[in-house]
């Protein structure tokens, strides 16, 4: 079945870059997403990448997609305390409109 | 603009009691609707999704059920709650055209079963 895997925790010093990694299994995924969840809140879409792209940059965010290895990463440049949250990787299972989420990576910012 | 509502925001229920959580979407028509559960320290688990009125797909067999009585209304129910049903329940919707399956999430319901 479909599965999305992420590491559960990441600690980064303020000002450094954060890199959150994700692997997925459905090779027919058309879109891959990164969502952010702040404490006690719903999820907000940060960015997405279409499967025919290798890279997408949006201000401090860079998404890299390696389709061959089914690997997705999110890089946050100049990490700030406000970036402290849980980051979810997700893929679209296009045949039935499901979106499968990873378990989320909790990003902790060190002073 | 589209908005999504969930209520109640928090709920404390005893084991064995019934449950009804409601989700409504405004500003769009014929959305795909989803219920997720996020247990403490765990990820997001897809419970149900619906592509139309009366059409419900269940992802995880359990004592929960879902219904979609109207186009923009999605209800999560249980006849008898278990302790393991505690968690943060999120409703979400996606459009069927335009945006690339972007999911919009509601504010969530925090359910504690005692």
Interface residues (C-beta under 8 A of the other chain):
Chain A: X30 X31 X33 X35 X40 X41 X42 X43 X44 X45 X48 X50 X88 X90 X92 X96 X97 X98 X99 X100 X101 X102 X103 X104
Chain B: X32 X34 X36 X42 X43 X44 X46 X49 X51 X57 X59 X90 X92 X94 X100 X101 X102 X103 X104 X105 X106 X107 X108 X110
